[in-house]
């Protein structure tokens, strides 16, 4: 009725060695090739370009995050870009707070 037998020192060393080998194998499998990261651009696209405006009109909802993901720019640059488009009259503000603004294409 006793519990599990206590391992002696030699057996514990052997078990620890096997565990270390398994951990190293797992790390080698996980490492693989590193992912390539493209740095986000700081400069937004030209708000007066017809190509840019046509891309914007294809999008249903315009949020800074959606524009940043679409054009691979930073969110702060996307906010400025949307503000410029609103001033040009290409898009209009639907709803907004101090955190996020939602636009729609005209």
Helices and strands as residue ranges (DSSP letters): H 9-31, H 50-58, H 64-71, H 75-88, E 91-96, E 101-105
